[in-house]
Amino acid sequence: EPNAVPKLVVNARYVYVTTFDGDPILPDVLSEDRQAVADVENALRAWGKFIVIYRPVDADLIMVVQKRGSEDILAVYDAKLGSKSIPLWRGMRRGGLDSKELPLVSSFRAAVEKAEKS
């Protein structure tokens, strides 16, 4: 099944959100990516399933965002393997990280909730 999430994601507690260009506090990270990190963190807090943390070493999952005009990306990785590994879940779509709706976060949430029931 495409984009189903493994149990590791369902059972995870701590999530670190970052960008493909590195830690959002780095000066060379694009401002729209920095904003996407903040928006995703806020959406995760509102959801309440995961606890947002600020050190990847303490995380169960690493969530990586990239906001581009043509296509936004949200990818979720096993923190033990790092963001160079194969993503546990990945979504891509135009406007997917727009700060009002965050459709990629909604898609991820739907996949997690479906996996919780199975």
N, CA, C and O atoms as a printed pandas DataFrame, in Angstrom:
     atom_number atom_name residue_name chain_id  residue_number  x_coord  y_coord  z_coord
0              1         N          GLU        A               1    0.859   -1.195    0.000
1              2        CA          GLU        A               1    0.000    0.000    0.000
2              3         C          GLU        A               1    0.895    1.245    0.000
3              4         O          GLU        A               1    1.769    1.374    0.857
4              5         N          PRO        A               2    0.687    2.152   -0.946
5              6        CA          PRO        A               2    1.575    3.321   -1.025
6              7         C          PRO        A               2    1.385    4.246    0.169
7              8         O          PRO        A               2    0.263    4.529    0.589
8              9         N          ASN        A               3    2.492    4.700    0.696
9             10        CA          ASN        A               3    2.499    5.679    1.774
10            11         C          ASN        A               3    1.850    5.225    3.070
11            12         O          ASN        A               3    1.410    6.056    3.865
12            13         N          ALA        A               4    1.786    3.912    3.297
13            14        CA          ALA        A               4    1.391    3.425    4.609
14            15         C          ALA        A               4    2.566    3.676    5.558
15            16         O          ALA        A               4    3.721    3.666    5.133
16            17         N          VAL        A               5    2.275    3.897    6.825
17            18        CA          VAL        A               5    3.374    4.117    7.767
18            19         C          VAL        A               5    3.632    2.862    8.589
19            20         O          VAL        A               5    2.689    2.171    8.975
20            21         N          PRO        A               6    4.901    2.559    8.860
21            22        CA          PRO        A               6    5.216    1.401    9.697
22            23         C          PRO        A               6    4.887    1.673   11.172
23            24         O          PRO        A               6    4.704    2.817   11.587
24            25         N          LYS        A               7    4.819    0.587   11.942
25            26        CA          LYS        A               7    4.505    0.691   13.373
26            27         C          LYS        A               7    5.495    1.591   14.116
27            28         O          LYS        A               7    5.128    2.237   15.098
28            29         N          LEU        A               8    6.738    1.636   13.656
29            30        CA          LEU        A               8    7.731    2.505   14.283
30            31         C          LEU        A               8    7.219    3.944   14.370
31            32         O          LEU        A               8    7.434    4.632   15.368
32            33         N          VAL        A               9    6.539    4.386   13.309
33            34        CA          VAL        A               9    6.004    5.747   13.294
34            35         C          VAL        A               9    4.842    5.870   14.279
35            36         O          VAL        A               9    4.747    6.841   15.030
36            37         N          VAL        A              10    3.968    4.876   14.262
37            38        CA          VAL        A              10    2.802    4.886   15.151
38            39         C          VAL        A              10    3.246    4.942   16.618
39            40         O          VAL        A              10    2.640    5.640   17.431
40            41         N          ASN        A              11    4.305    4.205   16.943
41            42        CA          ASN        A              11    4.758    4.106   18.335
42            43         C          ASN        A              11    5.720    5.217   18.747
43            44         O          ASN        A              11    6.084    5.312   19.920
44            45         N          ALA        A              12    6.131    6.046   17.815
45            46        CA          ALA        A              12    7.102    7.107   18.123
46            47         C          ALA        A              12    6.491    8.160   19.028
47            48         O          ALA        A              12    5.274    8.348   19.040
48            49         N          ARG        A              13    7.341    8.850   19.792
49            50        CA          ARG        A              13    6.883    9.935   20.668
50            51         C          ARG        A              13    7.535   11.266   20.305
51            52         O          ARG        A              13    6.867   12.299   20.239
52            53         N          TYR        A              14    8.855   11.229   20.069
53            54        CA          TYR        A              14    9.622   12.472   19.933
54            55         C          TYR        A              14   10.010   12.733   18.483
55            56         O          TYR        A              14   10.565   11.866   17.808
56            57         N          VAL        A              15    9.710   13.939   18.019
57            58        CA          VAL        A              15    9.960   14.297   16.623
58            59         C          VAL        A              15   10.814   15.555   16.546
59            60         O          VAL        A              15   10.557   16.548   17.227
60            61         N          TYR        A              16   11.829   15.486   15.708
61            62        CA          TYR        A              16   12.684   16.633   15.402
62            63         C          TYR        A              16   12.364   17.065   13.982
63            64         O          TYR        A              16   12.402   16.250   13.061
64            65         N          VAL        A              17   12.048   18.346   13.799
65            66        CA          VAL        A              17   11.704   18.865   12.474
66            67         C          VAL        A              17   12.863   19.715   11.953
67            68         O          VAL        A              17   13.369   20.586   12.660
68            69         N          THR        A              18   13.277   19.458   10.720
69            70        CA          THR        A              18   14.415   20.174   10.152
70            71         C          THR        A              18   14.199   20.372    8.648
71            72         O          THR        A              18   13.122   20.080    8.126
72            73         N          THR        A              19   15.231   20.869    7.958
73            74        CA          THR        A              19   15.140   21.080    6.514
74            75         C          THR        A              19   16.174   20.210    5.810
75            76         O          THR        A              19   17.108   19.714    6.440
76            77         N          PHE        A              20   16.006   20.027    4.510
77            78        CA          PHE        A              20   16.994   19.263    3.738
78            79         C          PHE        A              20   18.342   19.989    3.696
79            80         O          PHE        A              20   19.375   19.365    3.450
80            81         N          ASP        A              21   18.334   21.303    3.934
81            82        CA          ASP        A              21   19.580   22.080    3.954
82            83         C          ASP        A              21   20.211   22.153    5.337
83            84         O          ASP        A              21   21.240   22.804    5.520
84            85         N          GLY        A              22   19.595   21.483    6.313
85            86        CA          GLY        A              22   20.160   21.466    7.656
86            87         C          GLY        A              22   19.271   22.157    8.672
87            88         O          GLY        A              22   18.129   22.520    8.389
88            89         N          ASP        A              23   19.828   22.327    9.865
89            90        CA          ASP        A              23   19.121   22.920   10.987
90            91         C          ASP        A              23   18.517   24.263   10.588
91            92         O          ASP        A              23   19.203   25.093    9.992
92            93         N          PRO        A              24   17.232   24.489   10.911
93            94        CA          PRO        A              24   16.576   25.736   10.496
94            95         C          PRO        A              24   17.228   27.014   11.032
95            96         O          PRO        A              24   16.976   28.098   10.506
96            97         N          ILE        A              25   18.057   26.903   12.066
97            98        CA          ILE        A              25   18.702   28.125   12.569
98            99         C          ILE        A              25   19.920   28.533   11.734
99           100         O          ILE        A              25   20.441   29.636   11.902
100          101         N          LEU        A              26   20.376   27.659   10.842
101          102        CA          LEU        A              26   21.534   27.997   10.007
102          103         C          LEU        A              26   21.190   29.145    9.060
103          104         O          LEU        A              26   20.086   29.194    8.516
104          105         N          PRO        A              27   22.142   30.075    8.861
105          106        CA          PRO        A              27   21.833   31.257    8.055
106          107         C          PRO        A              27   21.548   30.974    6.586
107          108         O          PRO        A              27   20.853   31.755    5.936
108          109         N          ASP        A              28   22.074   29.864    6.045
109          110        CA          ASP        A              28   21.856   29.602    4.623
110          111         C          ASP        A              28   20.575   28.813    4.330
111          112         O          ASP        A              28   20.309   28.465    3.180
112          113         N          VAL        A              29   19.781   28.530    5.374
113          114        CA          VAL        A              29   18.488   27.879    5.160
114          115         C          VAL        A              29   17.495   28.929    4.667
115          116         O          VAL        A              29   17.385   30.011    5.244
116          117         N          LEU        A              30   16.779   28.602    3.605
117          118        CA          LEU        A              30   15.820   29.546    3.034
118          119         C          LEU        A              30   14.723   29.890    4.039
119          120         O          LEU        A              30   14.274   29.036    4.804
120          121         N          SER        A              31   14.299   31.149    4.025
121          122        CA          SER        A              31   13.300   31.605    4.999
122          123         C          SER        A              31   11.989   30.833    4.869
123          124         O          SER        A              31   11.313   30.595    5.870
124          125         N          GLU        A              32   11.618   30.433    3.631
125          126        CA          GLU        A              32   10.369   29.680    3.492
126          127         C          GLU        A              32   10.478   28.285    4.097
127          128         O          GLU        A              32    9.490   27.743    4.594
128          129         N          ASP        A              33   11.680   27.699    4.057
129          130        CA          ASP        A              33   11.885   26.409    4.718
130          131         C          ASP        A              33   11.842   26.582    6.234
131          132         O          ASP        A              33   11.272   25.754    6.945
132          133         N          ARG        A              34   12.443   27.651    6.716
133          134        CA          ARG        A              34   12.426   27.946    8.150
134          135         C          ARG        A              34   10.978   28.111    8.627
135          136         O          ARG        A              34   10.596   27.608    9.684
136          137         N          GLN        A              35   10.189   28.822    7.830
137          138        CA          GLN        A              35    8.768   29.016    8.153
138          139         C          GLN        A              35    8.014   27.695    8.123
139          140         O          GLN        A              35    7.153   27.447    8.967
140          141         N          ALA        A              36    8.339   26.844    7.146
141          142        CA          ALA        A              36    7.681   25.537    7.048
142          143         C          ALA        A              36    7.975   24.686    8.277
143          144         O          ALA        A              36    7.091   23.980    8.763
144          145         N          VAL        A              37    9.211   24.744    8.791
145          146        CA          VAL        A              37    9.556   24.020   10.016
146          147         C          VAL        A              37    8.662   24.491   11.157
147          148         O          VAL        A              37    8.077   23.672   11.867
148          149         N          ALA        A              38    8.553   25.805   11.337
149          150        CA          ALA        A              38    7.721   26.356   12.416
150          151         C          ALA        A              38    6.261   25.952   12.252
151          152         O          ALA        A              38    5.597   25.602   13.228
152          153         N          ASP        A              39    5.762   26.000   11.018
153          154        CA          ASP        A              39    4.365   25.648   10.763
154          155         C          ASP        A              39    4.099   24.170   11.064
155          156         O          ASP        A              39    3.083   23.819   11.665
156          157         N          VAL        A              40    5.025   23.317   10.638
157          158        CA          VAL        A              40    4.874   21.878   10.882
158          159         C          VAL        A              40    4.955   21.594   12.381
159          160         O          VAL        A              40    4.166   20.805   12.903
160          161         N          GLU        A              41    5.901   22.230   13.080
161          162        CA          GLU        A              41    5.992   22.052   14.534
162          163         C          GLU        A              41    4.687   22.443   15.216
163          164         O          GLU        A              41    4.211   21.736   16.103
164          165         N          ASN        A              42    4.107   23.572   14.802
165          166        CA          ASN        A              42    2.849   24.019   15.393
166          167         C          ASN        A              42    1.717   23.037   15.110
167          168         O          ASN        A              42    0.892   22.761   15.982
168          169         N          ALA        A              43    1.683   22.508   13.884
169          170        CA          ALA        A              43    0.652   21.529   13.525
170          171         C          ALA        A              43    0.807   20.255   14.349
171          172         O          ALA        A              43   -0.186   19.667   14.778
172          173         N          LEU        A              44    2.055   19.824   14.572
173          174        CA          LEU        A              44    2.298   18.626   15.378
174          175         C          LEU        A              44    1.864   18.856   16.826
175          176         O          LEU        A              44    1.271   17.974   17.447
176          177         N          ARG        A              45    2.160   20.037   17.358
177          178        CA          ARG        A              45    1.739   20.350   18.735
178          179         C          ARG        A              45    0.223   20.345   18.846
179          180         O          ARG        A              45   -0.331   19.839   19.822
180          181         N          ALA        A              46   -0.448   20.907   17.849
181          182        CA          ALA        A              46   -1.916   20.963   17.864
182          183         C          ALA        A              46   -2.506   19.552   17.796
183          184         O          ALA        A              46   -3.510   19.262   18.447
184          185         N          TRP        A              47   -1.882   18.686   17.012
185          186        CA          TRP        A              47   -2.329   17.298   16.890
186          187         C          TRP        A              47   -2.157   16.586   18.235
187          188         O          TRP        A              47   -3.068   15.893   18.686
188          189         N          GLY        A              48   -1.011   16.750   18.869
189          190        CA          GLY        A              48   -0.779   16.181   20.193
190          191         C          GLY        A              48   -0.268   14.750   20.226
191          192         O          GLY        A              48   -0.015   14.221   21.309
192          193         N          LYS        A              49   -0.108   14.107   19.071
193          194        CA          LYS        A              49    0.376   12.724   19.066
194          195         C          LYS        A              49    1.875   12.647   19.373
195          196         O          LYS        A              49    2.328   11.739   20.071
196          197         N          PHE        A              50    2.632   13.604   18.848
197          198        CA          PHE        A              50    4.088   13.597   19.014
198          199         C          PHE        A              50    4.526   14.793   19.842
199          200         O          PHE        A              50    3.831   15.806   19.926
200          201         N          ILE        A              51    5.690   14.652   20.447
201          202        CA          ILE        A              51    6.307   15.760   21.185
202          203         C          ILE        A              51    7.430   16.313   20.328
203          204         O          ILE        A              51    8.347   15.586   19.943
204          205         N          VAL        A              52    7.354   17.601   20.031
205          206        CA          VAL        A              52    8.373   18.261   19.210
206          207         C          VAL        A              52    9.585   18.557   20.087
207          208         O          VAL        A              52    9.460   19.156   21.155
208          209         N          ILE        A              53   10.755   18.133   19.624
209          210        CA          ILE        A              53   11.996   18.394   20.359
210          211         C          ILE        A              53   13.011   19.050   19.425
211          212         O          ILE        A              53   12.792   19.131   18.217
212          213         N          TYR        A              54   14.099   19.507   19.981
213          214        CA          TYR        A              54   15.035   20.339   19.216
214          215         C          TYR        A              54   16.423   19.745   19.075
215          216         O          TYR        A              54   17.352   20.427   18.642
216          217         N          ARG        A              55   16.570   18.479   19.438
217          218        CA          ARG        A              55   17.856   17.799   19.240
218          219         C          ARG        A              55   17.598   16.467   18.566
219          220         O          ARG        A              55   16.905   15.611   19.115
220          221         N          PRO        A              56   18.157   16.288   17.370
221          222        CA          PRO        A              56   17.892   15.032   16.651
222          223         C          PRO        A              56   18.327   13.795   17.428
223          224         O          PRO        A              56   17.754   12.719   17.257
224          225         N          VAL        A              57   19.332   13.944   18.276
225          226        CA          VAL        A              57   19.847   12.806   19.044
226          227         C          VAL        A              57   18.779   12.264   20.004
227          228         O          VAL        A              57   18.828   11.091   20.375
228          229         N          ASP        A              58   17.825   13.092   20.405
229          230        CA          ASP        A              58   16.775   12.675   21.336
230          231         C          ASP        A              58   15.502   12.202   20.630
231          232         O          ASP        A              58   14.544   11.793   21.285
232          233         N          ALA        A              59   15.493   12.259   19.308
233          234        CA          ALA        A              59   14.260   12.014   18.553
234          235         C          ALA        A              59   14.053   10.538   18.219
235          236         O          ALA        A              59   15.004    9.765   18.108
236          237         N          ASP        A              60   12.777   10.174   18.062
237          238        CA          ASP        A              60   12.405    8.875   17.479
238          239         C          ASP        A              60   12.294    9.021   15.967
239          240         O          ASP        A              60   12.667    8.126   15.208
240          241         N          LEU        A              61   11.770   10.174   15.547
241          242        CA          LEU        A              61   11.579   10.454   14.129
242          243         C          LEU        A              61   12.214   11.789   13.774
243          244         O          LEU        A              61   12.236   12.716   14.583
244          245         N          ILE        A              62   12.726   11.874   12.561
245          246        CA          ILE        A              62   13.175   13.155   12.009
246          247         C          ILE        A              62   12.246   13.473   10.849
247          248         O          ILE        A              62   12.074   12.671    9.932
248          249         N          MET        A              63   11.653   14.651   10.907
249          250        CA          MET        A              63   10.753   15.103    9.856
250          251         C          MET        A              63   11.485   16.193    9.086
251          252         O          MET        A              63   11.940   17.175    9.674
252          253         N          VAL        A              64   11.600   16.023    7.777
253          254        CA          VAL        A              64   12.354   16.981    6.967
254          255         C          VAL        A              64   11.402   17.654    5.987
255          256         O          VAL        A              64   10.625   16.996    5.295
256          257         N          VAL        A              65   11.482   18.990    5.944
257          258        CA          VAL        A              65   10.584   19.752    5.070
258          259         C          VAL        A              65   11.375   20.513    4.025
259          260         O          VAL        A              65   12.530   20.883    4.235
260          261         N          GLN        A              66   10.727   20.738    2.896
261          262        CA          GLN        A              66   11.294   21.606    1.867
262          263         C          GLN        A              66   10.133   22.276    1.148
263          264         O          GLN        A              66    9.226   21.609    0.649
264          265         N          LYS        A              67   10.172   23.593    1.103
265          266        CA          LYS        A              67    9.110   24.358    0.464
266          267         C          LYS        A              67    9.652   24.982   -0.818
267          268         O          LYS        A              67   10.566   25.806   -0.791
268          269         N          ARG        A              68    9.067   24.569   -1.942
269          270        CA          ARG        A              68    9.469   25.108   -3.241
270          271         C          ARG        A              68    8.215   25.461   -4.016
271          272         O          ARG        A              68    7.151   24.883   -3.792
272          273         N          GLY        A              69    8.344   26.399   -4.917
273          274        CA          GLY        A              69    7.184   26.813   -5.700
274          275         C          GLY        A              69    6.503   25.664   -6.413
275          276         O          GLY        A              69    5.276   25.570   -6.444
276          277         N          SER        A              70    7.320   24.787   -6.990
277          278        CA          SER        A              70    6.757   23.708   -7.799
278          279         C          SER        A              70    6.220   22.568   -6.944
279          280         O          SER        A              70    5.195   21.973   -7.279
280          281         N          GLU        A              71    6.900   22.256   -5.844
281          282        CA          GLU        A              71    6.512   21.093   -5.053
282          283         C          GLU        A              71    7.107   21.189   -3.651
283          284         O          GLU        A              71    8.302   21.429   -3.480
284          285         N          ASP        A              72    6.251   20.997   -2.660
285          286        CA          ASP        A              72    6.725   20.926   -1.279
286          287         C          ASP        A              72    6.914   19.459   -0.911
287          288         O          ASP        A              72    6.252   18.575   -1.454
288          289         N          ILE        A              73    7.841   19.218    0.033
289          290        CA          ILE        A              73    8.134   17.849    0.459
290          291         C          ILE        A              73    8.078   17.776    1.983
291          292         O          ILE        A              73    8.563   18.665    2.683
292          293         N          LEU        A              74    7.477   16.701    2.474
293          294        CA          LEU        A              74    7.541   16.343    3.889
294          295         C          LEU        A              74    7.971   14.889    3.934
295          296         O          LEU        A              74    7.265   14.017    3.427
296          297         N          ALA        A              75    9.117   14.620    4.533
297          298        CA          ALA        A              75    9.629   13.254    4.611
298          299         C          ALA        A              75    9.900   12.921    6.069
299          300         O          ALA        A              75   10.363   13.764    6.837
300          301         N          VAL        A              76    9.604   11.680    6.439
301          302        CA          VAL        A              76    9.747   11.231    7.821
302          303         C          VAL        A              76   10.743   10.076    7.848
303          304         O          VAL        A              76   10.622    9.109    7.097
304          305         N          TYR        A              77   11.731   10.203    8.735
305          306        CA          TYR        A              77   12.811    9.213    8.817
306          307         C          TYR        A              77   12.931    8.640   10.223
307          308         O          TYR        A              77   12.541    9.269   11.206
308          309         N          ASP        A              78   13.475    7.440   10.291
309          310        CA          ASP        A              78   13.864    6.839   11.565
310          311         C          ASP        A              78   15.077    7.624   12.070
311          312         O          ASP        A              78   16.109    7.665   11.401
312          313         N          ALA        A              79   14.960    8.234   13.224
313          314        CA          ALA        A              79   16.036    9.088   13.738
314          315         C          ALA        A              79   17.340    8.308   13.947
315          316         O          ALA        A              79   18.428    8.876   13.849
316          317         N          LYS        A              80   17.229    7.009   14.234
317          318        CA          LYS        A              80   18.449    6.210   14.443
318          319         C          LYS        A              80   19.233    6.052   13.142
319          320         O          LYS        A              80   20.458    5.925   13.158
320          321         N          LEU        A              81   18.521    6.061   12.017
321          322        CA          LEU        A              81   19.168    5.890   10.715
322          323         C          LEU        A              81   19.499    7.221   10.054
323          324         O          LEU        A              81   20.371    7.292    9.189
324          325         N          GLY        A              82   18.798    8.277   10.465
325          326        CA          GLY        A              82   19.089    9.605    9.937
326          327         C          GLY        A              82   18.382    9.901    8.630
327          328         O          GLY        A              82   17.768    9.025    8.020
328          329         N          SER        A              83   18.482   11.157    8.213
329          330        CA          SER        A              83   17.721   11.615    7.051
330          331         C          SER        A              83   18.378   11.264    5.721
331          332         O          SER        A              83   17.905   11.691    4.668
332          333         N          LYS        A              84   19.458   10.495    5.755
333          334        CA          LYS        A              84   20.052   10.001    4.511
334          335         C          LYS        A              84   19.513    8.597    4.191
335          336         O          LYS        A              84   19.811    8.036    3.136
336          337         N          SER        A              85   18.722    8.041    5.111
337          338        CA          SER        A              85   18.160    6.702    4.912
338          339         C          SER        A              85   16.889    6.796    4.061
339          340         O          SER        A              85   16.500    7.881    3.628
340          341         N          ILE        A              86   16.260    5.662    3.831
341          342        CA          ILE        A              86   15.001    5.647    3.077
342          343         C          ILE        A              86   13.896    6.183    3.986
343          344         O          ILE        A              86   13.778    5.750    5.132
344          345         N          PRO        A              87   13.084    7.120    3.489
345          346        CA          PRO        A              87   12.042    7.665    4.366
346          347         C          PRO        A              87   10.993    6.619    4.748
347          348         O          PRO        A              87   10.657    5.741    3.952
348          349         N          LEU        A              88   10.488    6.726    5.964
349          350        CA          LEU        A              88    9.408    5.861    6.439
350          351         C          LEU        A              88    8.078    6.303    5.818
351          352         O          LEU        A              88    7.162    5.501    5.633
352          353         N          TRP        A              89    7.999    7.588    5.506
353          354        CA          TRP        A              89    6.816    8.160    4.848
354          355         C          TRP        A              89    7.290    9.403    4.111
355          356         O          TRP        A              89    8.167   10.123    4.589
356          357         N          ARG        A              90    6.708    9.646    2.951
357          358        CA          ARG        A              90    7.070   10.855    2.223
358          359         C          ARG        A              90    5.889   11.348    1.423
359          360         O          ARG        A              90    5.198   10.569    0.767
360          361         N          GLY        A              91    5.664   12.634    1.482
361          362        CA          GLY        A              91    4.609   13.241    0.692
362          363         C          GLY        A              91    5.170   14.416   -0.079
363          364         O          GLY        A              91    6.022   15.152    0.420
364          365         N          MET        A              92    4.682   14.589   -1.311
365          366        CA          MET        A              92    5.112   15.705   -2.145
366          367         C          MET        A              92    3.894   16.277   -2.838
367          368         O          MET        A              92    3.110   15.538   -3.432
368          369         N          ARG        A              93    3.731   17.582   -2.766
369          370        CA          ARG        A              93    2.684   18.218   -3.549
370          371         C          ARG        A              93    2.861   19.723   -3.557
371          372         O          ARG        A              93    3.437   20.305   -2.638
372          373         N          ARG        A              94    2.365   20.326   -4.590
373          374        CA          ARG        A              94    2.407   21.775   -4.723
374          375         C          ARG        A              94    1.550   22.395   -3.623
375          376         O          ARG        A              94    0.394   22.010   -3.445
376          377         N          GLY        A              95    2.110   23.351   -2.885
377          378        CA          GLY        A              95    1.364   23.983   -1.807
378          379         C          GLY        A              95    1.177   23.100   -0.585
379          380         O          GLY        A              95    0.376   23.411    0.296
380          381         N          GLY        A              96    1.916   22.001   -0.533
381          382        CA          GLY        A              96    1.740   21.019    0.540
382          383         C          GLY        A              96    2.111   21.516    1.924
383          384         O          GLY        A              96    1.666   20.961    2.929
384          385         N          LEU        A              97    2.934   22.573    1.978
385          386        CA          LEU        A              97    3.331   23.131    3.274
386          387         C          LEU        A              97    2.839   24.564    3.440
387          388         O          LEU        A              97    3.404   25.334    4.216
388          389         N          ASP        A              98    1.784   24.919    2.710
389          390        CA          ASP        A              98    1.217   26.257    2.879
390          391         C          ASP        A              98    0.694   26.387    4.306
391          392         O          ASP        A              98    0.011   25.498    4.815
392          393         N          SER        A              99    1.025   27.504    4.941
393          394        CA          SER        A              99    0.858   27.603    6.386
394          395         C          SER        A              99   -0.587   27.526    6.868
395          396         O          SER        A              99   -0.825   27.226    8.038
396          397         N          LYS        A             100   -1.540   27.784    6.008
397          398        CA          LYS        A             100   -2.935   27.689    6.477
398          399         C          LYS        A             100   -3.382   26.229    6.608
399          400         O          LYS        A             100   -3.850   25.806    7.665
400          401         N          GLU        A             101   -3.232   25.468    5.525
401          402        CA          GLU        A             101   -3.792   24.113    5.527
402          403         C          GLU        A             101   -2.786   23.005    5.849
403          404         O          GLU        A             101   -3.139   22.012    6.485
404          405         N          LEU        A             102   -1.536   23.171    5.412
405          406        CA          LEU        A             102   -0.521   22.126    5.559
406          407         C          LEU        A             102   -1.044   20.755    5.113
407          408         O          LEU        A             102   -1.073   19.819    5.912
408          409         N          PRO        A             103   -1.463   20.625    3.833
409          410        CA          PRO        A             103   -2.021   19.351    3.383
410          411         C          PRO        A             103   -1.092   18.159    3.550
411          412         O          PRO        A             103   -1.565   17.037    3.729
412          413         N          LEU        A             104    0.216   18.371    3.497
413          414        CA          LEU        A             104    1.130   17.232    3.684
414          415         C          LEU        A             104    1.084   16.716    5.120
415          416         O          LEU        A             104    1.188   15.511    5.348
416          417         N          VAL        A             105    0.929   17.608    6.080
417          418        CA          VAL        A             105    0.791   17.168    7.480
418          419         C          VAL        A             105   -0.527   16.412    7.642
419          420         O          VAL        A             105   -0.582   15.397    8.336
420          421         N          SER        A             106   -1.575   16.900    7.011
421          422        CA          SER        A             106   -2.879   16.201    7.061
422          423         C          SER        A             106   -2.770   14.805    6.462
423          424         O          SER        A             106   -3.322   13.851    7.010
424          425         N          SER        A             107   -2.059   14.676    5.338
425          426        CA          SER        A             107   -1.870   13.361    4.701
426          427         C          SER        A             107   -1.100   12.421    5.616
427          428         O          SER        A             107   -1.448   11.249    5.752
428          429         N          PHE        A             108   -0.048   12.946    6.245
429          430        CA          PHE        A             108    0.745   12.140    7.172
430          431         C          PHE        A             108   -0.122   11.702    8.351
431          432         O          PHE        A             108   -0.102   10.538    8.750
432          433         N          ARG        A             109   -0.873   12.636    8.894
433          434        CA          ARG        A             109   -1.741   12.314   10.030
434          435         C          ARG        A             109   -2.747   11.223    9.653
435          436         O          ARG        A             109   -2.973   10.293   10.427
436          437         N          ALA        A             110   -3.345   11.337    8.471
437          438        CA          ALA        A             110   -4.307   10.328    8.017
438          439         C          ALA        A             110   -3.647    8.959    7.911
439          440         O          ALA        A             110   -4.242    7.950    8.292
440          441         N          ALA        A             111   -2.413    8.920    7.392
441          442        CA          ALA        A             111   -1.685    7.647    7.266
442          443         C          ALA        A             111   -1.380    7.061    8.629
443          444         O          ALA        A             111   -1.495    5.850    8.820
444          445         N          VAL        A             112   -0.991    7.904    9.588
445          446        CA          VAL        A             112   -0.709    7.428   10.954
446          447         C          VAL        A             112   -1.984    6.896   11.604
447          448         O          VAL        A             112   -1.975    5.829   12.218
448          449         N          GLU        A             113   -3.072    7.637   11.469
449          450        CA          GLU        A             113   -4.331    7.223   12.097
450          451         C          GLU        A             113   -4.868    5.923   11.489
451          452         O          GLU        A             113   -5.461    5.095   12.180
452          453         N          LYS        A             114   -4.646    5.767   10.188
453          454        CA          LYS        A             114   -5.040    4.515    9.536
454          455         C          LYS        A             114   -4.193    3.357   10.058
455          456         O          LYS        A             114   -4.718    2.273   10.309
456          457         N          ALA        A             115   -2.899    3.575   10.221
457          458        CA          ALA        A             115   -2.000    2.525   10.720
458          459         C          ALA        A             115   -2.317    2.161   12.172
459          460         O          ALA        A             115   -2.152    1.012   12.580
460          461         N          GLU        A             116   -2.773    3.151   12.950
461          462        CA          GLU        A             116   -3.131    2.880   14.359
462          463         C          GLU        A             116   -4.299    1.901   14.443
463          464         O          GLU        A             116   -4.388    1.119   15.390
464          465         N          LYS        A             117   -5.191    1.941   13.459
465          466        CA          LYS        A             117   -6.381    1.084   13.480
466          467         C          LYS        A             117   -6.071   -0.331   12.991
467          468         O          LYS        A             117   -6.799   -1.274   13.300
468          469         N          SER        A             118   -4.988   -0.472   12.225
469          470        CA          SER        A             118   -4.731   -1.789   11.618
470          471         C          SER        A             118   -3.902   -2.690   12.524
471          472         O          SER        A             118   -3.602   -3.826   12.158
